[in-house]
């Protein structure tokens, strides 16, 4: 046994399998529990291509892991998925690679059983936060939250030539540097967040990323980085809150400003920031520092204006979604929903012909307090009966569908219809349709955008429309922006449509005659009347 193999024996003592990969990518030597781990005997592995034993989703990461390995260095551990027959159970293994000097440039890989791994490609910010909290709670040593900025990479000629290749290469490179090969999250243009072992110097990680990018043909990129030790916080909810705060800082300011020294410092800053934001948001709700906008909804069978959806706006042309999410997280969403309902009822009182739909959060519909206040407002405005619809938004999940349905039926008895917003996205799911008694279901716009080209989206929409018809639930397509999209949703049997084709959200409701003029062209109708004229 050579000295190098004796050294490898120490590494192998804690592993299930040792393989040596020759420079041509084939396995030159294998020893251990190959059949139990891989499904092949040690002898059967020899002369096979190393990558043939690994699921293709992990090839990019392994290529970066081995390609960035210098003599005398080691990389990993990372978790990979083993290549298995289609019907076979999934297998996963932890891999650590070493390039021993004097071993003919072969790479030695020690492998052990693993339960599973996370996503193989770039993951969403939300998924990354949840996985980071889980891995931190299970880690036997400290981890770091590391940000890597690759300024200008996405604008390079190489990236423009093949954007999909760039995403795959980046995912592989960054996973190869991350703790257990965990997928990074993209948190801005050319900016990524990943977890790493705190014992791994950030400078070495960044150097490897730059070198591998250059080897892959992206040579003019100078990576920058910043690291926050994930220490000082042990409770999962606090971990996620602190981690989310740091990620938001980097999303907003990049790596230009100093970051908290650890998660404890981040949690303290996040708490103080939350208190400030809660005070400002509460004041905005109390003093009605928001405006309402109105977007028309049109019937697809006749072109009649059916109603307007009421949308809330904070500031100039700002998306309301971050503020609504913040209101939910700060337990201010009930107050906001009540305030918007009060303003909506005031508009309806001034115009006894208008028909409106107002949004209500999943958290609000679960609240007895909100339901009591809202029903009281409706009792004081009997003239809105039959003219007001509520849209249950998907921004917060409904945890008790039976309770939610009881509340929804109370609103329906008060003369208000109920719509489930954004079906097919976020929290909204088939369970909602099964357990809630609804009047209208709004189909998420991502299905509508692709509906006109056919395929899976078209099949999904058609089956959904048929199922809703059997349940006596009408359907509404959002994001209808072109005549072709309108033709597609009408052909699918959808009842109503909403989108830029009929009008963008505006400070005042669009007059029915404006819709009529547009619809005469689209439908050849002699006249168009509002829902109240029918």
C-alpha positions in Angstrom: 0.0 0.0 0.0 1.4 3.4 -0.9 1.6 6.3 1.5 -1.1 8.1 -0.4 -3.4 5.0 0.0 -2.6 4.8 3.7 -3.7 8.5 4.0 -6.8 7.7 2.0 -7.5 4.9 4.4 -7.9 7.3 7.3 -10.4 9.3 5.2 -12.1 6.1 4.1 -12.6 4.8 7.6 -15.6 7.2 8.1 -17.0 6.5 4.6 -18.8 3.7 2.8 -17.0 3.8 -0.6 -13.7 5.0 -2.1 -13.3 5.5 -5.8 -10.4 6.9 -7.7 -11.3 8.8 -10.9 -8.6 8.9 -13.6 -8.0 12.1 -15.7 -10.1 10.6 -18.5 -13.1 10.6 -16.2 -13.2 6.8 -15.7 -13.0 5.0 -12.4 -9.6 3.4 -11.9 -10.1 1.9 -8.5 -13.1 1.2 -6.2 -13.3 -0.3 -2.7 -16.1 -0.5 -0.2 -19.8 -0.9 -0.1 -20.3 -0.2 -3.7 -23.3 -2.5 -4.2 -25.2 -1.1 -1.2 -24.4 2.5 -2.0 -24.4 2.6 -5.9 -26.0 -0.7 -6.9 -22.8 -2.0 -8.4 -20.0 -4.2 -7.1 -16.6 -2.6 -6.7 -15.2 -4.5 -9.7 -18.2 -3.5 -11.9 -17.5 0.1 -11.3 -13.9 0.0 -12.6 -13.5 1.5 -16.1 -17.0 3.0 -16.0 -17.3 6.7 -16.5 -17.7 8.4 -13.1 -20.5 10.7 -14.2 -22.5 7.7 -15.4 -23.0 6.8 -11.7 -24.4 10.2 -10.9 -27.8 11.7 -11.8 -27.4 14.3 -14.6 -28.9 17.1 -12.4 -25.6 16.9 -10.4 -23.2 16.8 -13.3 -22.6 20.5 -13.4 -21.8 20.7 -9.7 -19.4 17.7 -9.8 -17.7 19.1 -12.8 -17.1 22.4 -10.9 -16.1 20.5 -7.7 -13.4 18.4 -9.5 -12.4 21.0 -12.0 -11.5 23.5 -9.2 -9.4 21.0 -7.3 -5.7 21.7 -7.0 -3.0 19.2 -6.0 -3.1 18.5 -2.3 -6.5 20.1 -1.8 -9.9 18.6 -1.0 -13.5 19.7 -1.7 -16.9 19.0 -0.3 -18.6 17.3 1.3 -21.6 17.7 -1.1 -24.7 15.6 -1.4 -25.4 14.1 -4.8 -28.2 12.0 -6.3 -27.1 8.5 -7.5 -28.2 7.5 -11.1 -30.8 4.8 -10.7 -33.2 3.0 -13.0 -36.5 4.9 -13.5 -38.6 2.7 -11.3 -35.9 2.3 -8.6 -36.0 4.2 -5.2 -33.9 7.4 -5.1 -30.4 7.1 -3.6 -28.2 9.9 -2.3 -24.6 10.0 -1.2 -22.3 12.5 0.4 -19.1 13.0 -1.6 -15.8 14.4 -0.6 -13.0 14.7 -3.3 -9.2 14.9 -2.8 -6.4 15.3 -5.3 -3.4 13.5 -3.8 0.0 14.6 -5.0 1.9 11.9 -6.9 -1.2 9.9 -7.6 -1.1 10.4 -11.4 -3.6 13.3 -11.3 -6.3 10.9 -10.2 -9.0 12.3 -7.9 -10.0 10.3 -4.9 -13.7 10.4 -3.8 -15.0 9.1 -0.5 -18.7 8.5 -0.4 -21.2 7.9 2.4 -25.0 7.3 2.5 -27.1 10.5 2.7 -30.9 10.9 3.2 -31.6 13.4 0.4 -30.5 16.8 -0.9 -32.2 20.1 -1.7 -32.9 21.5 -5.2 -30.3 20.9 -7.9 -30.6 24.3 -9.6 -30.9 27.9 -8.3 -33.7 28.0 -5.7 -36.1 30.7 -4.8 -35.4 33.1 -1.9 -38.2 31.6 0.2 -37.0 28.1 -0.4 -33.4 29.1 0.4 -34.5 30.7 3.7 -36.4 27.6 4.8 -33.5 25.2 3.8 -30.9 27.4 5.5 -32.9 27.3 8.8 -33.2 23.5 8.5 -29.5 22.9 7.7 -28.4 25.3 10.4 -30.4 23.4 13.0 -28.9 20.1 11.9 -25.3 21.2 11.4 -22.6 19.9 13.7 -20.5 23.0 13.3 -20.9 26.7 12.4 -22.1 27.9 9.0 -21.8 31.2 7.2 -24.3 33.0 5.0 -22.2 34.2 2.1 -23.1 36.5 -0.7 -21.3 36.5 -4.1 -21.6 39.3 -6.6 -20.5 38.6 -10.2 -21.0 42.1 -11.6 -21.5 42.3 -15.3 -21.7 38.5 -15.9 -25.2 38.4 -17.2 -24.4 41.3 -19.7 -21.4 39.5 -21.2 -21.4 38.2 -24.7 -21.0 34.7 -23.5 -24.1 34.9 -21.2 -26.2 36.6 -23.9 -25.3 33.8 -26.4 -26.7 31.0 -24.1 -28.5 32.3 -20.9 -29.7 28.8 -20.0 -26.2 27.4 -20.1 -25.1 30.3 -17.8 -27.7 29.4 -15.2 -26.7 25.8 -15.2 -23.0 26.6 -15.0 -23.6 29.1 -12.1 -25.8 26.7 -10.2 -23.1 24.0 -10.5 -20.2 26.3 -9.6 -21.9 27.8 -6.5 -23.3 24.4 -5.3 -19.7 23.0 -5.5 -18.6 25.7 -3.0 -21.7 25.5 -0.8 -22.3 23.5 2.4 -23.3 20.0 1.4 -23.7 21.2 -2.2 -26.8 23.1 -1.2 -28.3 25.2 -4.1 -27.8 29.0 -3.9 -30.5 31.6 -4.3 -30.4 34.4 -6.8 -31.2 37.6 -4.9 -30.6 40.2 -7.6 -28.9 40.7 -10.9 -25.6 38.7 -10.8 -26.0 38.4 -7.0 -26.3 35.1 -5.1 -26.6 33.8 -1.5 -25.3 30.5 -0.4 -24.3 28.6 2.8 -20.8 27.6 3.5 -18.8 25.9 6.2 -17.4 28.6 8.5 -14.0 26.8 8.4 -13.8 27.5 4.7 -12.1 30.8 4.0 -14.3 33.1 2.0 -11.3 34.3 0.0 -10.5 30.8 -1.2 -14.1 30.2 -2.2 -14.2 33.4 -4.2 -10.9 32.6 -5.9 -12.3 29.2 -7.0 -15.5 30.7 -8.3 -13.5 33.1 -10.4 -11.1 30.5 -11.7 -13.9 28.0 -12.7 -15.9 30.8 -14.4 -12.8 31.6 -16.4 -12.3 27.9 -17.3 -16.0 27.8 -18.5 -15.4 30.8 -20.8 -16.6 33.6 -18.6 -13.2 35.3 -18.1 -13.9 38.9 -17.4 -15.7 38.5 -14.1 -14.2 39.6 -10.8 -16.3 38.1 -8.0 -16.9 40.1 -4.8 -18.2 38.6 -1.6 -19.4 39.3 2.0 -20.1 36.9 4.8 -22.3 36.9 7.9 -21.7 34.1 10.5 -24.9 32.3 11.3 -24.4 32.3 15.0 -26.1 33.9 18.0 -29.6 32.7 17.2 -31.0 29.2 17.9 -34.8 29.4 17.5 -36.0 28.5 13.9 -38.4 31.5 13.6 -35.7 33.9 14.8 -33.2 32.3 12.4 -35.5 32.9 9.4 -36.3 36.4 10.5 -32.6 37.4 10.9 -31.6 35.6 7.7 -34.4 37.2 5.7 -33.4 40.7 7.0 -29.8 40.2 5.9 -30.9 38.9 2.4 -33.2 42.0 2.0 -30.3 44.3 3.0 -28.1 42.8 0.2 -31.0 42.8 -2.3 -31.5 46.5 -1.6 -28.0 47.8 -1.2 -25.7 45.1 -2.6 -22.4 44.7 -0.9 -21.7 48.4 -0.5 -22.7 48.7 3.2 -21.4 46.8 6.2 -23.5 43.7 7.2 -24.4 42.6 10.7 -21.7 40.8 12.5 -23.8 37.7 13.0 -27.5 36.5 13.1 -27.9 37.9 16.6 -27.0 41.4 15.3 -29.2 40.9 12.3 -32.2 39.9 14.5 -31.7 43.0 16.7 -31.6 45.3 13.6 -34.6 43.5 12.1 -36.6 43.9 15.3 -35.9 47.6 15.4 -36.7 48.0 11.7 -39.9 46.1 12.2 -41.0 48.4 15.0 -40.4 51.4 12.8 -42.2 50.0 9.8 -45.1 48.8 11.9 -45.5 52.3 13.3 -45.4 53.9 9.9 -47.8 51.3 8.4 -50.2 51.6 11.2 -50.3 55.4 10.8 -50.8 55.0 7.1 -53.8 52.8 7.7 -55.3 55.0 10.4 -54.9 58.2 8.3 -55.8 56.5 5.0 -52.5 57.2 3.3 -53.4 54.9 0.4 -55.4 55.2 -2.7 -57.8 52.9 -4.6 -57.4 51.9 -8.2 -60.0 50.2 -10.4 -59.5 47.6 -13.1 -62.5 46.4 -15.3 -63.7 42.8 -15.5 -65.6 41.9 -18.7 -68.0 39.1 -19.6 -66.6 36.9 -22.4 -69.9 35.8 -23.9 -71.2 39.3 -24.5 -68.6 41.9 -23.8 -70.6 43.5 -21.0 -68.7 45.3 -18.2 -69.3 43.0 -15.2 -67.5 44.8 -12.4 -64.2 46.5 -11.4 -61.6 45.0 -9.0 -60.5 47.4 -6.3 -56.7 47.6 -6.0 -54.9 49.4 -3.2 -51.9 51.6 -4.0 -49.2 53.0 -1.6 -47.1 55.8 -3.0 -46.5 56.5 -6.7 -46.7 53.5 -9.0 -45.4 51.2 -6.3 -46.5 47.6 -6.2 -48.7 47.0 -3.1 -47.6 43.4 -2.6 -44.6 44.1 -0.3 -46.7 46.4 1.9 -49.5 43.8 2.1 -47.0 41.1 3.0 -45.6 43.4 5.6 -49.1 44.0 7.0 -49.7 40.3 7.3 -46.4 39.7 9.1 -47.1 42.6 11.5 -50.7 41.5 12.2 -52.0 44.7 10.6 -53.7 43.1 7.7 -57.1 43.0 9.3 -57.0 46.8 10.0 -55.8 47.3 6.4 -58.6 45.1 4.9 -61.2 46.9 7.0 -59.9 50.4 6.0 -60.0 49.4 2.3 -63.5 48.0 2.7 -64.7 51.2 4.3 -63.2 53.3 1.5 -64.8 51.0 -1.1 -68.2 51.2 0.5 -67.9 55.0 0.5 -67.3 54.9 -3.3 -70.3 52.6 -3.8 -72.5 55.0 -1.7 -71.5 57.9 -4.0 -72.2 55.8 -7.1 -75.2 53.5 -6.7 -74.6 51.9 -10.1 -71.1 50.7 -9.6 -70.2 47.0 -9.0 -66.9 46.4 -7.2 -64.7 43.5 -6.0 -62.5 44.1 -2.9 -59.6 41.9 -1.8 -59.5 40.2 1.6 -56.5 38.4 3.0 -56.5 34.7 4.0 -55.6 35.8 7.5 -58.5 38.3 7.7 -61.1 35.7 6.6 -59.9 33.5 9.5 -60.5 36.2 12.0 -63.8 36.4 13.9 -63.0 40.1 14.6 -62.6 41.0 11.0 -65.8 39.2 9.9 -67.9 40.8 12.7 -66.6 44.3 11.7 -67.0 43.7 8.0 -70.6 42.3 8.4 -71.4 45.3 10.5 -70.3 47.7 7.8 -72.4 45.8 5.2 -75.4 46.0 7.5 -75.0 49.7 7.6 -74.8 49.8 3.7 -77.8 47.7 2.5 -77.7 49.4 -0.9 -74.4 47.5 -1.8 -76.2 44.1 -1.6 -75.7 42.3 -4.9 -73.0 44.9 -6.0 -70.0 43.8 -3.9 -67.8 40.8 -4.3 -64.9 39.7 -2.1 -61.7 38.2 -3.6 -59.9 35.8 -1.2 -56.2 36.5 -2.0 -53.5 33.8 -1.9 -50.8 35.9 -0.2 -51.4 34.1 3.2 -52.5 30.5 3.5 -55.9 29.6 5.0 -55.1 27.1 7.8 -58.7 26.1 8.7 -60.8 25.8 5.6 -63.9 24.8 7.4 -63.9 28.0 9.5 -63.1 30.1 6.4 -66.1 28.6 4.6 -68.4 29.4 7.5 -67.2 33.0 7.3 -67.6 33.1 3.5 -71.2 31.8 3.8 -71.9 34.6 6.2 -70.8 37.2 3.6 -72.8 35.4 0.9 -75.9 35.5 3.1 -75.3 39.3 3.4 -75.6 39.5 -0.4 -71.9 39.4 -1.4 -70.4 37.0 -3.9 -67.0 35.4 -3.1 -64.1 34.8 -5.6 -60.9 32.8 -5.0 -58.0 34.8 -6.4 -55.0 33.5 -8.3 -56.0 29.8 -8.4 -52.9 27.8 -9.4 -50.4 30.0 -7.6 -49.2 30.6 -4.1 -51.4 29.2 -1.3 -54.5 28.6 -3.5 -55.0 25.0 -4.3 -57.5 22.3 -5.2 -58.3 21.9 -1.5 -59.7 25.4 -1.5 -62.0 24.6 -4.4 -63.1 21.4 -2.7 -63.8 22.8 0.7 -65.0 26.4 0.1 -68.3 27.3 -1.4 -67.5 30.0 -4.0 -69.2 32.0 -6.7 -66.1 32.8 -8.9 -62.6 31.4 -9.4 -59.9 33.6 -10.8 -57.3 31.6 -12.8 -53.7 32.7 -12.3 -52.2 34.8 -15.1 -49.2 32.5 -15.8 -51.6 29.9 -17.2 -53.4 32.5 -19.3 -50.2 33.8 -20.9 -49.4 30.4 -22.2 -52.9 29.2 -23.0 -53.0 30.4 -26.6 -50.0 28.2 -27.5 -51.7 25.1 -26.3 -49.9 22.3 -24.4 -50.3 21.6 -20.7 -51.6 25.0 -19.7 -54.4 24.7 -22.1 -55.3 21.3 -20.8 -55.2 22.5 -17.3 -57.5 25.5 -17.9 -60.0 23.5 -19.9 -60.3 20.8 -17.2 -60.5 23.5 -14.5 -63.3 25.3 -16.3 -65.3 22.1 -16.8 -64.8 21.2 -13.1 -65.9 24.6 -12.0 -69.0 24.4 -14.2 -70.0 21.2 -12.5 -69.6 22.9 -9.1 -71.6 25.9 -10.3 -68.6 28.2 -10.0 -67.9 30.8 -12.7 -64.3 31.4 -13.9 -62.3 34.6 -14.5 -59.1 34.8 -16.4 -56.6 37.5 -15.4 -53.8 39.0 -17.5 -55.7 38.9 -20.8 -53.6 41.3 -22.7 -54.1 40.5 -26.4 -57.0 39.5 -28.7 -55.4 36.1 -29.1 -55.4 35.5 -25.4 -59.1 36.6 -25.3 -59.9 34.2 -28.0 -58.1 31.4 -26.2 -59.8 31.9 -22.8 -63.2 32.2 -24.5 -62.6 29.0 -26.4 -61.8 27.3 -23.1 -65.2 28.3 -21.8 -64.0 30.9 -19.3 -66.8 33.3 -18.2 -65.0 36.6 -17.4 -61.7 38.2 -18.4 -59.5 40.9 -16.8 -56.3 42.5 -18.2 -54.7 45.3 -20.2 -56.8 44.4 -23.2 -59.8 46.0 -21.5 -58.0 48.6 -19.4 -55.3 49.0 -16.8 -56.0 49.9 -13.2 -56.9 53.6 -13.1 -57.8 56.2 -10.4 -61.4 56.1 -11.5 -63.6 53.3 -12.8 -63.7 53.0 -16.6 -67.1 54.0 -17.9 -69.2 51.2 -19.3 -69.6 53.0 -22.6 -65.8 52.9 -23.1 -65.9 49.2 -22.7 -68.9 49.2 -25.0 -67.0 51.0 -27.8 -64.1 48.5 -27.5 -66.5 45.5 -27.4 -68.5 46.6 -30.5 -65.3 46.1 -32.5 -64.4 42.8 -30.8 -67.9 41.2 -30.7 -69.8 43.1 -33.4 -72.4 43.9 -30.7 -75.0 46.6 -31.3 -74.7 47.8 -27.7 -73.0 46.9 -24.5 -74.6 47.5 -21.1 -73.4 47.1 -17.6 -74.3 44.2 -15.3 -77.0 46.4 -13.6 -78.8 46.9 -17.0 -79.4 43.1 -17.4 
